[in-house]
Amino acid sequence: MELLLLLAGLTFPAVMALLDARQRPAEHFEGGADDQAAWVRWLVVAVVTAPLLVGNGIVLGYYYSVVRRNTPGR
């Protein structure tokens, strides 16, 4: 049971980033719709590899290149 909880906890940030990327307008991405589609594909890879801790690095890259760039006051 603890293992399932651990896997869910490791996968949760990647799933939330994937949902965020799907719901953001294309203008928030530097390359527009093409860049958004690329980030969605990478975040699918992140969801699959999150239990191996590789996916969390992809999520951090998404955060710094998309989310933080579009934060108000920046």
Residue pairs with C-beta under 8 A, 6 or more apart in sequence:
7 51
10 50
10 51
10 53
10 55
10 56
11 47
11 50
11 51
11 55
13 50
13 56
13 59
14 43
14 46
14 47
14 50
14 55
14 56
14 58
14 59
15 47
17 43
17 46
17 59
17 62
17 63
18 40
18 43
18 44
18 46
18 47
20 67
21 36
21 39
21 40
21 43
21 62
21 66
22 40
24 36
24 66
24 70
26 32
26 33
26 35
26 36
28 36
28 66
28 69
28 70
29 35
29 36
29 39
29 66
30 65
30 66
30 69
31 38
39 62
39 66
42 58
42 61
42 62
43 58
43 59
43 62
45 55
45 58
46 54
46 55
46 56
46 58
46 59
46 62
47 55
48 55
49 55
49 58
50 56
50 59
68 74
